[in-house]
Amino acid sequence: MGIRIALFGQPRVLSDDGSHEFPLPRKTLNVLAYLILNRRRAPTRDTIAFALFPDDEEETARGALRRNLSYLLQALPDGRQFIDADAERVAWNADAPAHVDVVAFEQAMSEGRLADAIAEYTGQLLPTIYDEWATADRERLRDAFHEALSRTVAGDRSRRSFDAATAGAHRLLDEDPWREDIVRQLMAIRYEAGDRAGALLVFERFAALLRGEMHTEPMPETFALREAVLRGARLATSEPQRSPGPLWADPKAGYVRRPRRGDGAGPPRMAVRRRRKCRRVVRLG
């Protein structure tokens, strides 16, 4: 019997046809999620126990893992077809009959199937889990999703599919309202669609947000785009260059992405400050 596992958005385990849900306690679901996120290696039982139960004494943590692993194997249909476990290690079986949204997302990204990757990403990874073992993967997958959306928006704009490009830009800004490069994309999309007033409104709303929340001004590139719109100038194409430079590999996920300013030392400092100061959704136009 096949199953479907969702770790994006609301974590759930369903039968393959979606007609039945396998309810799992939160800590048991955490065991399943940890094994899936670390599926490229077989972690030891101690590694899993100490990651998932960091506040417990060692023996207490080992016991908690045993109990939740036992419950997981009983709760899933023929649980041992999904989980390989011995006295030392526990691992997710990559050949198990399961559709896992995280696995499908990463596979689609590695193969350049951006639309499929975007469809799999229905929300942040394990959004209610704040433990260290989940946060790094949450940010990694969120960045990959943003990259897929950004590239899709640029492609839709270059094909003059303005409705699709606008929807993608808004979705990305709903996720991260401080992405000023996407603000510029949205301005350009509205302008090229024949809505100059709408393009200027996008700028004014974003500038007002920056001034009100961050006490700063938009980047010079954003002002330059506003001036081009006011002059009625022709904008540069959004078609990706054929030689964009080196790609960054994510060895854990198995896909690559273009380098961005701040890579190697986290996101640009201004972006980090902006994200921390305000996380509310902003509709720019």
FIKOLTOR-583598 format. One record per residue (C-alpha): residue number from 1; chain; y, x, z. Coordinates in steps of 0.001 Angstrom, whole numbers. Example, Ala and Ser with C-alpha at 12.3 -4.5 7.8 and 13.67 -1.06 7.14 Angstrom:
2
<r resi="1" chain="A" py="-4500" px="12300" pz="7800"/>
<r resi="2" chain="A" py="-1060" px="13670" pz="7140"/>
// end
This chain:
285
<r resi="1" chain="A" py="0" px="0" pz="0"/>
<r resi="2" chain="A" py="3373" px="1395" pz="-1002"/>
<r resi="3" chain="A" py="6542" px="1271" pz="1081"/>
<r resi="4" chain="A" py="10285" px="1669" pz="558"/>
<r resi="5" chain="A" py="12298" px="3743" pz="3021"/>
<r resi="6" chain="A" py="16073" px="3490" pz="3237"/>
<r resi="7" chain="A" py="17943" px="6171" pz="5165"/>
<r resi="8" chain="A" py="21308" px="5506" pz="3515"/>
<r resi="9" chain="A" py="23354" px="2744" pz="5129"/>
<r resi="10" chain="A" py="21128" px="565" pz="7305"/>
<r resi="11" chain="A" py="17851" px="2473" pz="7883"/>
<r resi="12" chain="A" py="14845" px="286" pz="7072"/>
<r resi="13" chain="A" py="11190" px="539" pz="6151"/>
<r resi="14" chain="A" py="9956" px="-2220" pz="3845"/>
<r resi="15" chain="A" py="6862" px="-3072" pz="1871"/>
<r resi="16" chain="A" py="7046" px="-2054" pz="-1775"/>
<r resi="17" chain="A" py="7992" px="-5574" pz="-2867"/>
<r resi="18" chain="A" py="10518" px="-5964" pz="-39"/>
<r resi="19" chain="A" py="8740" px="-8970" pz="1430"/>
<r resi="20" chain="A" py="7860" px="-7354" pz="4758"/>
<r resi="21" chain="A" py="9743" px="-5054" pz="7089"/>
<r resi="22" chain="A" py="8028" px="-2560" pz="9359"/>
<r resi="23" chain="A" py="10223" px="-2572" pz="12484"/>
<r resi="24" chain="A" py="10501" px="813" pz="14122"/>
<r resi="25" chain="A" py="12230" px="1699" pz="17396"/>
<r resi="26" chain="A" py="15228" px="3947" pz="16899"/>
<r resi="27" chain="A" py="13548" px="7075" pz="18243"/>
<r resi="28" chain="A" py="10477" px="6467" pz="16088"/>
<r resi="29" chain="A" py="12691" px="5995" pz="13036"/>
<r resi="30" chain="A" py="14386" px="9279" pz="13929"/>
<r resi="31" chain="A" py="11012" px="11045" pz="13766"/>
<r resi="32" chain="A" py="10396" px="9599" pz="10298"/>
<r resi="33" chain="A" py="13894" px="10518" pz="9106"/>
<r resi="34" chain="A" py="13612" px="14072" pz="10435"/>
<r resi="35" chain="A" py="10311" px="14612" pz="8624"/>
<r resi="36" chain="A" py="11747" px="13299" pz="5346"/>
<r resi="37" chain="A" py="14921" px="15385" pz="5577"/>
<r resi="38" chain="A" py="12825" px="18473" pz="6344"/>
<r resi="39" chain="A" py="10070" px="17643" pz="3859"/>
<r resi="40" chain="A" py="10252" px="20986" pz="2051"/>
<r resi="41" chain="A" py="8706" px="22674" pz="5057"/>
<r resi="42" chain="A" py="6239" px="21651" pz="7721"/>
<r resi="43" chain="A" py="8135" px="21972" pz="11013"/>
<r resi="44" chain="A" py="6277" px="22725" pz="14200"/>
<r resi="45" chain="A" py="5919" px="20043" pz="16816"/>
<r resi="46" chain="A" py="8160" px="22024" pz="19148"/>
<r resi="47" chain="A" py="10872" px="22296" pz="16503"/>
<r resi="48" chain="A" py="10848" px="18541" pz="16004"/>
<r resi="49" chain="A" py="10668" px="17710" pz="19693"/>
<r resi="50" chain="A" py="13517" px="19991" pz="20704"/>
<r resi="51" chain="A" py="15704" px="18775" pz="17818"/>
<r resi="52" chain="A" py="15170" px="15065" pz="18481"/>
<r resi="53" chain="A" py="15091" px="15176" pz="22282"/>
<r resi="54" chain="A" py="17464" px="18041" pz="23132"/>
<r resi="55" chain="A" py="18395" px="16741" pz="26570"/>
<r resi="56" chain="A" py="14809" px="16498" pz="27821"/>
<r resi="57" chain="A" py="12722" px="19160" pz="29493"/>
<r resi="58" chain="A" py="10284" px="20835" pz="27102"/>
<r resi="59" chain="A" py="7183" px="18964" pz="28231"/>
<r resi="60" chain="A" py="9081" px="15681" pz="28335"/>
<r resi="61" chain="A" py="10334" px="16269" pz="24784"/>
<r resi="62" chain="A" py="6822" px="17083" pz="23556"/>
<r resi="63" chain="A" py="5502" px="13922" pz="25178"/>
<r resi="64" chain="A" py="8251" px="11807" pz="23593"/>
<r resi="65" chain="A" py="7372" px="13210" pz="20179"/>
<r resi="66" chain="A" py="3662" px="12456" pz="20693"/>
<r resi="67" chain="A" py="4382" px="8858" pz="21670"/>
<r resi="68" chain="A" py="6775" px="8170" pz="18806"/>
<r resi="69" chain="A" py="4556" px="9909" pz="16266"/>
<r resi="70" chain="A" py="1586" px="7859" pz="17414"/>
<r resi="71" chain="A" py="3615" px="4653" pz="17115"/>
<r resi="72" chain="A" py="4803" px="5674" pz="13644"/>
<r resi="73" chain="A" py="1269" px="6324" pz="12389"/>
<r resi="74" chain="A" py="167" px="2924" pz="13694"/>
<r resi="75" chain="A" py="3210" px="1024" pz="12400"/>
<r resi="76" chain="A" py="2984" px="2222" pz="8793"/>
<r resi="77" chain="A" py="152" px="917" pz="6598"/>
<r resi="78" chain="A" py="-2517" px="3618" pz="6735"/>
<r resi="79" chain="A" py="42" px="5897" pz="8366"/>
<r resi="80" chain="A" py="-1818" px="9133" pz="7736"/>
<r resi="81" chain="A" py="-1278" px="8805" pz="4000"/>
<r resi="82" chain="A" py="2425" px="9308" pz="4719"/>
<r resi="83" chain="A" py="2327" px="11809" pz="7580"/>
<r resi="84" chain="A" py="290" px="15014" pz="7740"/>
<r resi="85" chain="A" py="-153" px="16038" pz="11370"/>
<r resi="86" chain="A" py="-2246" px="18584" pz="13183"/>
<r resi="87" chain="A" py="-2064" px="20225" pz="16584"/>
<r resi="88" chain="A" py="721" px="22591" pz="15488"/>
<r resi="89" chain="A" py="2762" px="20986" pz="12705"/>
<r resi="90" chain="A" py="3876" px="17610" pz="11359"/>
<r resi="91" chain="A" py="5044" px="17001" pz="7798"/>
<r resi="92" chain="A" py="5985" px="14226" pz="5400"/>
<r resi="93" chain="A" py="3451" px="13854" pz="2573"/>
<r resi="94" chain="A" py="5406" px="14229" pz="-661"/>
<r resi="95" chain="A" py="2598" px="12522" pz="-2601"/>
<r resi="96" chain="A" py="2616" px="9411" pz="-431"/>
<r resi="97" chain="A" py="3145" px="6048" pz="-2191"/>
<r resi="98" chain="A" py="6716" px="5628" pz="-985"/>
<r resi="99" chain="A" py="10127" px="5224" pz="-2548"/>
<r resi="100" chain="A" py="12609" px="7043" pz="-325"/>
<r resi="101" chain="A" py="16264" px="6587" pz="-1243"/>
<r resi="102" chain="A" py="17251" px="10104" pz="-122"/>
<r resi="103" chain="A" py="14468" px="11684" pz="-2175"/>
<r resi="104" chain="A" py="15323" px="9548" pz="-5207"/>
<r resi="105" chain="A" py="19015" px="10417" pz="-4844"/>
<r resi="106" chain="A" py="18386" px="14153" pz="-4748"/>
<r resi="107" chain="A" py="15948" px="13957" pz="-7646"/>
<r resi="108" chain="A" py="18475" px="12049" pz="-9755"/>
<r resi="109" chain="A" py="21187" px="14575" pz="-8902"/>
<r resi="110" chain="A" py="18951" px="17499" pz="-9871"/>
<r resi="111" chain="A" py="18237" px="15847" pz="-13236"/>
<r resi="112" chain="A" py="21849" px="14886" pz="-13918"/>
<r resi="113" chain="A" py="21172" px="11135" pz="-13721"/>
<r resi="114" chain="A" py="24431" px="10349" pz="-11985"/>
<r resi="115" chain="A" py="24272" px="6563" pz="-12359"/>
<r resi="116" chain="A" py="20841" px="6483" pz="-10727"/>
<r resi="117" chain="A" py="22022" px="8754" pz="-7914"/>
<r resi="118" chain="A" py="25058" px="6576" pz="-7256"/>
<r resi="119" chain="A" py="22871" px="3449" pz="-7191"/>
<r resi="120" chain="A" py="20622" px="4976" pz="-4518"/>
<r resi="121" chain="A" py="23524" px="5882" pz="-2233"/>
<r resi="122" chain="A" py="24209" px="2629" pz="-394"/>
<r resi="123" chain="A" py="26059" px="4143" pz="2560"/>
<r resi="124" chain="A" py="26196" px="7242" pz="4688"/>
<r resi="125" chain="A" py="22973" px="8828" pz="5847"/>
<r resi="126" chain="A" py="21846" px="7459" pz="9233"/>
<r resi="127" chain="A" py="25393" px="6390" pz="10107"/>
<r resi="128" chain="A" py="24677" px="5643" pz="13774"/>
<r resi="129" chain="A" py="22982" px="8986" pz="14488"/>
<r resi="130" chain="A" py="25396" px="11640" pz="15724"/>
<r resi="131" chain="A" py="22900" px="14332" pz="16654"/>
<r resi="132" chain="A" py="23184" px="17781" pz="15139"/>
<r resi="133" chain="A" py="19960" px="17484" pz="13123"/>
<r resi="134" chain="A" py="21438" px="14624" pz="11076"/>
<r resi="135" chain="A" py="25109" px="15541" pz="10668"/>
<r resi="136" chain="A" py="24684" px="18509" pz="8315"/>
<r resi="137" chain="A" py="22531" px="16487" pz="5913"/>
<r resi="138" chain="A" py="24932" px="13561" pz="6159"/>
<r resi="139" chain="A" py="27845" px="15722" pz="5032"/>
<r resi="140" chain="A" py="25781" px="17473" pz="2358"/>
<r resi="141" chain="A" py="24610" px="14214" pz="807"/>
<r resi="142" chain="A" py="28047" px="12643" pz="1143"/>
<r resi="143" chain="A" py="29571" px="15582" pz="-740"/>
<r resi="144" chain="A" py="26924" px="15267" pz="-3458"/>
<r resi="145" chain="A" py="27659" px="11542" pz="-3781"/>
<r resi="146" chain="A" py="31360" px="12244" pz="-4080"/>
<r resi="147" chain="A" py="30655" px="14836" pz="-6757"/>
<r resi="148" chain="A" py="28580" px="12318" pz="-8711"/>
<r resi="149" chain="A" py="31311" px="9673" pz="-8431"/>
<r resi="150" chain="A" py="34052" px="12129" pz="-9391"/>
<r resi="151" chain="A" py="32208" px="13272" pz="-12490"/>
<r resi="152" chain="A" py="31399" px="9677" pz="-13439"/>
<r resi="153" chain="A" py="35043" px="8638" pz="-13081"/>
<r resi="154" chain="A" py="36140" px="11530" pz="-15295"/>
<r resi="155" chain="A" py="33526" px="10646" pz="-17897"/>
<r resi="156" chain="A" py="34454" px="6955" pz="-17899"/>
<r resi="157" chain="A" py="38108" px="7850" pz="-18296"/>
<r resi="158" chain="A" py="37393" px="10168" pz="-21233"/>
<r resi="159" chain="A" py="35446" px="7331" pz="-22902"/>
<r resi="160" chain="A" py="38353" px="4971" pz="-22153"/>
<r resi="161" chain="A" py="36108" px="2766" pz="-20030"/>
<r resi="162" chain="A" py="39043" px="2075" pz="-17773"/>
<r resi="163" chain="A" py="37555" px="-781" pz="-15722"/>
<r resi="164" chain="A" py="34510" px="1312" pz="-14781"/>
<r resi="165" chain="A" py="36675" px="4368" pz="-14103"/>
<r resi="166" chain="A" py="38990" px="2331" pz="-11871"/>
<r resi="167" chain="A" py="36069" px="883" pz="-9898"/>
<r resi="168" chain="A" py="34572" px="4339" pz="-9393"/>
<r resi="169" chain="A" py="37884" px="5818" pz="-8291"/>
<r resi="170" chain="A" py="38408" px="3030" pz="-5769"/>
<r resi="171" chain="A" py="34892" px="3479" pz="-4405"/>
<r resi="172" chain="A" py="35510" px="7171" pz="-3893"/>
<r resi="173" chain="A" py="38871" px="6571" pz="-2248"/>
<r resi="174" chain="A" py="37303" px="3937" pz="-3"/>
<r resi="175" chain="A" py="34944" px="6719" pz="1146"/>
<r resi="176" chain="A" py="37657" px="9362" pz="1418"/>
<r resi="177" chain="A" py="41257" px="8104" pz="1059"/>
<r resi="178" chain="A" py="42628" px="11662" pz="1172"/>
<r resi="179" chain="A" py="41072" px="12801" pz="-2126"/>
<r resi="180" chain="A" py="44352" px="13523" pz="-3872"/>
<r resi="181" chain="A" py="42564" px="14660" pz="-7041"/>
<r resi="182" chain="A" py="41092" px="11161" pz="-7303"/>
<r resi="183" chain="A" py="44499" px="9640" pz="-6626"/>
<r resi="184" chain="A" py="45720" px="11539" pz="-9688"/>
<r resi="185" chain="A" py="42714" px="10330" pz="-11670"/>
<r resi="186" chain="A" py="43501" px="6744" pz="-10687"/>
<r resi="187" chain="A" py="47148" px="7205" pz="-11682"/>
<r resi="188" chain="A" py="46067" px="8577" pz="-15059"/>
<r resi="189" chain="A" py="43548" px="5783" pz="-15591"/>
<r resi="190" chain="A" py="46125" px="3056" pz="-14906"/>
<r resi="191" chain="A" py="48665" px="4775" pz="-17140"/>
<r resi="192" chain="A" py="46272" px="5291" pz="-20045"/>
<r resi="193" chain="A" py="45153" px="1672" pz="-19717"/>
<r resi="194" chain="A" py="48755" px="668" pz="-20440"/>
<r resi="195" chain="A" py="49777" px="-51" pz="-16848"/>
<r resi="196" chain="A" py="52558" px="2425" pz="-16122"/>
<r resi="197" chain="A" py="53866" px="352" pz="-13217"/>
<r resi="198" chain="A" py="50389" px="338" pz="-11696"/>
<r resi="199" chain="A" py="50139" px="4116" pz="-12031"/>
<r resi="200" chain="A" py="53454" px="4572" pz="-10252"/>
<r resi="201" chain="A" py="52398" px="2103" pz="-7552"/>
<r resi="202" chain="A" py="49305" px="4217" pz="-6863"/>
<r resi="203" chain="A" py="51574" px="7230" pz="-6341"/>
<r resi="204" chain="A" py="54040" px="5376" pz="-4119"/>
<r resi="205" chain="A" py="51343" px="3952" pz="-1862"/>
<r resi="206" chain="A" py="49623" px="7307" pz="-1453"/>
<r resi="207" chain="A" py="52921" px="9100" pz="-825"/>
<r resi="208" chain="A" py="53869" px="6511" pz="1799"/>
<r resi="209" chain="A" py="50474" px="6958" pz="3457"/>
<r resi="210" chain="A" py="50886" px="10727" pz="3588"/>
<r resi="211" chain="A" py="54390" px="10514" pz="4988"/>
<r resi="212" chain="A" py="53454" px="7910" pz="7567"/>
<r resi="213" chain="A" py="50179" px="9434" pz="8767"/>
<r resi="214" chain="A" py="50495" px="13142" pz="8024"/>
<r resi="215" chain="A" py="54269" px="13702" pz="7813"/>
<r resi="216" chain="A" py="53782" px="15588" pz="4569"/>
<r resi="217" chain="A" py="54305" px="15132" pz="834"/>
<r resi="218" chain="A" py="51876" px="14868" pz="-2090"/>
<r resi="219" chain="A" py="50872" px="18047" pz="-3875"/>
<r resi="220" chain="A" py="53098" px="19425" pz="-6670"/>
<r resi="221" chain="A" py="50430" px="18446" pz="-9206"/>
<r resi="222" chain="A" py="50710" px="14826" pz="-8090"/>
<r resi="223" chain="A" py="54504" px="14855" pz="-8399"/>
<r resi="224" chain="A" py="54148" px="16441" pz="-11846"/>
<r resi="225" chain="A" py="51834" px="13636" pz="-12946"/>
<r resi="226" chain="A" py="54318" px="11060" pz="-11676"/>
<r resi="227" chain="A" py="57063" px="12698" pz="-13712"/>
<r resi="228" chain="A" py="54845" px="12693" pz="-16807"/>
<r resi="229" chain="A" py="54194" px="8986" pz="-16342"/>
<r resi="230" chain="A" py="57921" px="8297" pz="-15969"/>
<r resi="231" chain="A" py="58622" px="10223" pz="-19200"/>
<r resi="232" chain="A" py="55864" px="8419" pz="-21061"/>
<r resi="233" chain="A" py="54197" px="11732" pz="-21833"/>
<r resi="234" chain="A" py="50670" px="12106" pz="-23131"/>
<r resi="235" chain="A" py="48334" px="13228" pz="-20367"/>
<r resi="236" chain="A" py="45735" px="15948" pz="-20558"/>
<r resi="237" chain="A" py="42219" px="14742" pz="-21240"/>
<r resi="238" chain="A" py="39734" px="14426" pz="-18412"/>
<r resi="239" chain="A" py="36895" px="15700" pz="-20614"/>
<r resi="240" chain="A" py="35060" px="18394" pz="-18618"/>
<r resi="241" chain="A" py="35389" px="21899" pz="-19972"/>
<r resi="242" chain="A" py="32293" px="23340" pz="-21610"/>
<r resi="243" chain="A" py="32414" px="26454" pz="-19434"/>
<r resi="244" chain="A" py="33594" px="25291" pz="-16011"/>
<r resi="245" chain="A" py="32513" px="28459" pz="-14261"/>
<r resi="246" chain="A" py="29605" px="29099" pz="-11934"/>
<r resi="247" chain="A" py="27723" px="26299" pz="-10281"/>
<r resi="248" chain="A" py="26938" px="26234" pz="-6604"/>
<r resi="249" chain="A" py="23292" px="25772" pz="-5779"/>
<r resi="250" chain="A" py="22130" px="23738" pz="-2834"/>
<r resi="251" chain="A" py="18755" px="25344" pz="-2131"/>
<r resi="252" chain="A" py="17779" px="22593" pz="301"/>
<r resi="253" chain="A" py="18410" px="19779" pz="-2148"/>
<r resi="254" chain="A" py="17463" px="21521" pz="-5363"/>
<r resi="255" chain="A" py="20586" px="20645" pz="-7339"/>
<r resi="256" chain="A" py="23843" px="22358" pz="-8235"/>
<r resi="257" chain="A" py="27490" px="21444" pz="-8162"/>
<r resi="258" chain="A" py="30746" px="22972" pz="-9266"/>
<r resi="259" chain="A" py="32511" px="25133" pz="-6665"/>
<r resi="260" chain="A" py="35588" px="23690" pz="-5024"/>
<r resi="261" chain="A" py="38476" px="25213" pz="-3185"/>
<r resi="262" chain="A" py="37300" px="25950" pz="326"/>
<r resi="263" chain="A" py="33606" px="26416" pz="-522"/>
<r resi="264" chain="A" py="32005" px="29009" pz="1689"/>
<r resi="265" chain="A" py="34206" px="28089" pz="4613"/>
<r resi="266" chain="A" py="33986" px="24308" pz="4633"/>
<r resi="267" chain="A" py="36458" px="21870" pz="3030"/>
<r resi="268" chain="A" py="40113" px="22872" pz="2578"/>
<r resi="269" chain="A" py="41875" px="22885" pz="5916"/>
<r resi="270" chain="A" py="44387" px="20226" pz="4918"/>
<r resi="271" chain="A" py="41577" px="17922" pz="3811"/>
<r resi="272" chain="A" py="39819" px="18385" pz="7137"/>
<r resi="273" chain="A" py="42962" px="17620" pz="9092"/>
<r resi="274" chain="A" py="43654" px="14566" pz="6962"/>
<r resi="275" chain="A" py="40131" px="13215" pz="7379"/>
<r resi="276" chain="A" py="40222" px="13645" pz="11146"/>
<r resi="277" chain="A" py="43616" px="12031" pz="11517"/>
<r resi="278" chain="A" py="42902" px="8879" pz="9546"/>
<r resi="279" chain="A" py="39590" px="7363" pz="8426"/>
<r resi="280" chain="A" py="40801" px="3897" pz="7510"/>
<r resi="281" chain="A" py="40234" px="2517" pz="4023"/>
<r resi="282" chain="A" py="43279" px="2519" pz="1787"/>
<r resi="283" chain="A" py="43582" px="460" pz="-1397"/>
<r resi="284" chain="A" py="46079" px="2300" pz="-3573"/>
<r resi="285" chain="A" py="46230" px="41" pz="-6579"/>
// end
